[in-house]
Amino acid sequence: MNCENCAYYMYDEEYEDYYCSADIDEDDYSRIMQGHYKGCPFWRNGDEYAVVRHQL
């Protein structure tokens, strides 16, 4: 999955590591890990400038 570009991919300074901040329950998480989806259903573009580039 392409987590690096996701808006839910956050950095935790206390643990010095990245994590997914999406509100995912256990059932959805297990479906994602088992490969039931082609991509993450919670993925959201974190590129703030994508809309601006699209308008140009």
GROMACS elastic network, one bead per residue, 0.5 to 0.9 nm:
[ bonds ]
;  ai    aj funct       b0    kb
    1     4     6  0.86959   500
    1    38     6  0.88254   500
    1    39     6  0.61964   500
    1    40     6  0.66989   500
    1    43     6  0.89817   500
    2     5     6  0.62529   500
    2     6     6  0.70874   500
    2    39     6  0.83319   500
    2    40     6  0.84261   500
    2    43     6  0.82913   500
    3     6     6  0.50770   500
    3     7     6  0.84184   500
    3     8     6  0.80242   500
    3     9     6  0.61454   500
    3    20     6  0.80165   500
    3    40     6  0.87582   500
    3    43     6  0.75779   500
    4     7     6  0.85217   500
    4     9     6  0.64683   500
    4    46     6  0.87904   500
    5     8     6  0.87455   500
    5     9     6  0.74968   500
    5    43     6  0.87049   500
    5    44     6  0.81644   500
    5    45     6  0.62989   500
    5    46     6  0.56280   500
    5    47     6  0.69621   500
    6     9     6  0.54494   500
    6    10     6  0.88173   500
    6    20     6  0.87836   500
    6    42     6  0.88917   500
    6    43     6  0.57355   500
    6    44     6  0.52989   500
    6    45     6  0.51804   500
    6    47     6  0.79812   500
    7    10     6  0.77099   500
    7    20     6  0.89813   500
    7    21     6  0.87228   500
    7    22     6  0.88400   500
    7    43     6  0.73952   500
    7    44     6  0.55077   500
    7    45     6  0.57160   500
    7    47     6  0.76201   500
    8    19     6  0.80923   500
    8    20     6  0.54688   500
    8    22     6  0.54984   500
    8    42     6  0.83537   500
    8    43     6  0.73924   500
    8    44     6  0.71817   500
    8    45     6  0.88437   500
    8    46     6  0.76301   500
    9    18     6  0.65924   500
    9    19     6  0.57319   500
    9    21     6  0.63111   500
    9    22     6  0.81471   500
    9    46     6  0.84777   500
   10    17     6  0.84927   500
   10    18     6  0.54676   500
   10    19     6  0.54924   500
   10    20     6  0.62605   500
   10    21     6  0.65361   500
   11    15     6  0.86160   500
   11    16     6  0.70059   500
   11    17     6  0.57688   500
   11    19     6  0.63845   500
   11    20     6  0.88544   500
   12    15     6  0.56158   500
   12    16     6  0.54868   500
   12    17     6  0.55133   500
   12    18     6  0.59596   500
   12    19     6  0.72263   500
   13    17     6  0.70202   500
   13    18     6  0.87725   500
   14    17     6  0.81313   500
   15    18     6  0.84423   500
   20    23     6  0.86491   500
   21    24     6  0.84215   500
   22    42     6  0.68427   500
   22    43     6  0.85255   500
   23    42     6  0.85230   500
   24    27     6  0.81444   500
   24    28     6  0.61267   500
   24    29     6  0.62697   500
   24    42     6  0.81291   500
   25    28     6  0.55061   500
   25    29     6  0.62115   500
   25    30     6  0.87679   500
   26    29     6  0.50381   500
   26    30     6  0.61429   500
   26    31     6  0.86518   500
   27    30     6  0.52621   500
   27    31     6  0.63082   500
   27    32     6  0.87216   500
   28    31     6  0.50881   500
   28    32     6  0.61960   500
   28    33     6  0.86685   500
   29    32     6  0.51285   500
   29    33     6  0.62197   500
   29    34     6  0.86004   500
   30    33     6  0.50817   500
   30    34     6  0.60276   500
   30    35     6  0.86194   500
   30    36     6  0.88955   500
   31    34     6  0.51252   500
   31    35     6  0.62951   500
   31    36     6  0.53568   500
   31    37     6  0.72792   500
   32    35     6  0.53107   500
   32    36     6  0.59337   500
   32    37     6  0.60677   500
   32    38     6  0.87347   500
   32    39     6  0.80498   500
   32    40     6  0.67310   500
   32    41     6  0.83928   500
   33    36     6  0.77532   500
   33    37     6  0.88695   500
   34    37     6  0.83876   500
   35    38     6  0.69905   500
   35    39     6  0.84920   500
   36    39     6  0.87971   500
   37    40     6  0.65531   500
   37    41     6  0.73107   500
   38    41     6  0.86107   500
   39    42     6  0.87263   500
   39    43     6  0.79060   500
   40    43     6  0.54262   500
   41    44     6  0.86653   500
   43    46     6  0.89062   500
   45    48     6  0.79877   500
   45    50     6  0.82882   500
   46    49     6  0.88835   500
   46    50     6  0.86666   500
   47    50     6  0.55783   500
   47    51     6  0.84262   500
   48    51     6  0.70385   500
   48    52     6  0.81074   500
   49    52     6  0.51612   500
   49    53     6  0.62191   500
   49    54     6  0.85787   500
   50    53     6  0.51989   500
   50    54     6  0.61172   500
   50    55     6  0.87329   500
   51    54     6  0.50517   500
   51    55     6  0.63361   500
   51    56     6  0.89635   500
   52    55     6  0.51777   500
   52    56     6  0.65656   500
   53    56     6  0.53231   500
